[in-house]
């Protein structure tokens, strides 16, 4: 006789499935989101959850002061959980299927102007700090991925960095071409084992210390990723290529990394338009 499945067993099986199909980081985030929901809406079996339970959960989380973006993510995870349950023939309906997304304020992605990058590089004190800034700025990798890099990931002879799927947020492997001057710099720094002997929090703290010495604030390590994307997009690299370099699943996500240009930068781009005559010929109004 088949063992009776409970919410806890289904949840554990789903989390195991996510860990096999996605990255460990994604599996942890999904597990936390489901735990958040079922700690507020306790049920013995997934089929006992109704649509108004999901709506109630949204209200609870907003009252907790949680951002609309986080609530939308948690509901999306719940929706994915029930889609999986339907595939497993455990429930007939998805209570989160038609739940409307909350309106999210537009997230301003900060990129660093060229003069700020110069100040940051002048503020580094050792090779490890310089390596962190240059690698982040020239590869666009997230801090979590940078912290997991090993020297064996680099093929300096072929000027290529290969990032394994388990080291990325999306669980998607990446191949990033390396510029010749970056390769020469890396050959000097090359060692064995991890590139950085710190976790992501350690790298973020190191970058914050560099910013403090440079007299800068309001930026984080992720700003170097934004700068990487914005610089490429503004200099004519197509959106699809930048998407691959950033490891995004959606072009819409990549497009958000294009920081609006300043008025002076926009004015310069307008030089491609036809020249305005200095002394235009008078219009012939005669019939």
Beta strands, then each sheet from edge to edge (+ up, - down):
strand 1: 154-155
strand 2: 160-163
strand 3: 174-177
sheet 1: 1+ 2- 3+
end
